[in-house]
Amino acid sequence: MQKQASDHIDQSIKTLESGLQEIKDLIEGMDSKSLNQLEGPKKWSILQTLEHLTLANTLYVKNIDNAYQKYSEASSEVYKSHWKGDWFTRLISPKENGEIKNKMNTVGFMAPDVNLEPEKTIDNFFTVHQKFIDQMKKARDYDLNKVKVVTGFGPMVKLRLGDVFNFLIGHIQRHILQIKRIKKAIN
C-alpha cells in the first residue's frame, strides 16, 4: 500500500482518536464491579483489557521514542507499507465484518493483573494513548519508511514507523471488539 505520508499520519490519528472515543463511550457510567467483572472463566474484564493495551502501548511509546533518537529528522512524502508490516497488521486486526480471525496468546509481560483500580487504570490508558497520538504528530518530521521500531516480539522484529501505526491501531480495534463482547456478556 502506498499513499501520501501526511495522509497516513492524519488518518492514523483520526482512527485512533475515534477508537479512544468509542472506548470512552463504552465504559462511561460503569461501576468498579462491572469494569472488573470477567467475561467468563479464563477471560478478561474490561479493565484488564485496558491494562493490556496500556502495557503494550507503553512499550511501543518507549520504542518509538528510542527510534526517533536514532534517526535524524527527515520527513517523507510517500509512505509505502512493507510486506512484514502488512502481515503483522492482518494478523492482529479484526476482519472487515468485525470477526477476530486469529486467537493470540498474550506475551507474559503484557498480561494484566486481576481486580484493577478503575480510575488509575483508565487514566493510565488514556495518558499512554495521548502520548502515542503525540508521537504520530511528531512523525511528520521523520521518514515513515526509514524509521524502524522494535516490536513487542523483541529486538529481532522491527517494523517501519508507518507500519507500527497500522499494527497498533489494529490491536486497539481488536480489543474494542473484546470490550463490546465483555460488556454484552456481563449485562
Backbone hydrogen bonds, N-H to C=O, Kabsch-Sander energy under -0.5 kcal/mol:
donor,donor_aa,acceptor,acceptor_aa,energy
3,K,79,Y,-2.3
5,A,77,E,-2.8
8,H,4,Q,-2.3
9,I,5,A,-2.4
10,D,6,S,-2.6
11,Q,7,D,-2.8
12,S,8,H,-2.3
13,I,9,I,-2.6
14,K,10,D,-2.5
15,T,11,Q,-2.7
16,L,12,S,-2.4
17,E,13,I,-2.9
18,S,14,K,-2.1
19,G,15,T,-2.2
20,L,16,L,-2.6
21,Q,17,E,-2.2
22,E,18,S,-2.1
23,I,19,G,-2.1
24,K,20,L,-2.5
25,D,21,Q,-2.6
26,L,22,E,-2.2
27,I,23,I,-2.2
28,E,24,K,-1.2
30,M,27,I,-2.1
35,L,31,D,-2.6
36,N,32,S,-1.8
37,Q,33,K,-0.7
37,Q,34,S,-0.7
39,E,44,W,-1.7
43,K,40,G,-1.8
47,L,35,L,-2.4
49,T,45,S,-1.8
50,L,46,I,-2.3
51,E,47,L,-2.8
52,H,48,Q,-2.5
53,L,49,T,-2.1
54,T,50,L,-2.2
55,L,51,E,-2.8
56,A,52,H,-2.7
57,N,53,L,-2.7
58,T,54,T,-2.1
59,L,55,L,-1.5
60,Y,56,A,-1.8
61,V,57,N,-2.6
62,K,58,T,-2.1
63,N,59,L,-2.7
64,I,60,Y,-2.8
65,D,61,V,-2.3
66,N,62,K,-2.4
67,A,63,N,-2.1
68,Y,64,I,-2.6
69,Q,65,D,-1.6
70,K,66,N,-1.1
71,Y,67,A,-1.4
74,A,141,D,-0.8
76,S,142,Y,-1.0
79,Y,3,K,-3.5
80,K,78,V,-0.5
81,S,1,M,-2.7
86,D,82,H,-2.6
87,W,83,W,-2.5
88,F,84,K,-2.4
89,T,85,G,-2.3
90,R,86,D,-2.6
91,L,87,W,-2.3
92,I,88,F,-1.8
93,S,89,T,-2.5
95,K,99,E,-3.4
98,G,95,K,-2.1
101,K,99,E,-0.8
103,K,101,K,-0.6
110,M,107,V,-2.5
111,A,108,G,-1.6
121,T,117,E,-2.5
122,I,118,P,-2.9
123,D,119,E,-2.6
124,N,120,K,-2.7
125,F,121,T,-2.1
126,F,122,I,-2.3
127,T,123,D,-2.4
128,V,124,N,-2.5
129,H,125,F,-1.9
130,Q,126,F,-1.8
131,K,127,T,-1.9
132,F,128,V,-1.8
133,I,129,H,-2.0
134,D,130,Q,-2.5
135,Q,131,K,-2.1
136,M,132,F,-2.0
137,K,133,I,-2.1
138,K,134,D,-2.2
139,A,135,Q,-1.3
140,R,137,K,-1.4
141,D,138,K,-2.2
142,Y,139,A,-2.0
144,L,142,Y,-0.8
147,V,143,D,-2.3
149,V,159,L,-3.2
151,T,154,G,-0.7
151,T,157,V,-2.5
154,G,151,T,-1.4
157,V,154,G,-1.8
158,K,156,M,-0.7
159,L,149,V,-2.4
161,L,147,V,-2.2
162,G,144,L,-1.7
164,V,160,R,-2.2
165,F,161,L,-1.6
166,N,162,G,-1.3
167,F,163,D,-2.7
168,L,164,V,-2.8
169,I,165,F,-2.1
170,G,166,N,-2.4
171,H,167,F,-2.1
172,I,168,L,-2.2
173,Q,169,I,-2.7
174,R,170,G,-2.1
175,H,171,H,-1.8
176,I,172,I,-2.0
177,L,173,Q,-1.7
178,Q,174,R,-1.3
179,I,175,H,-2.5
180,K,176,I,-2.3
181,R,177,L,-2.2
182,I,178,Q,-2.8
183,K,179,I,-2.8
184,K,180,K,-2.1
185,A,181,R,-2.2
186,I,182,I,-2.3
187,N,183,K,-1.0
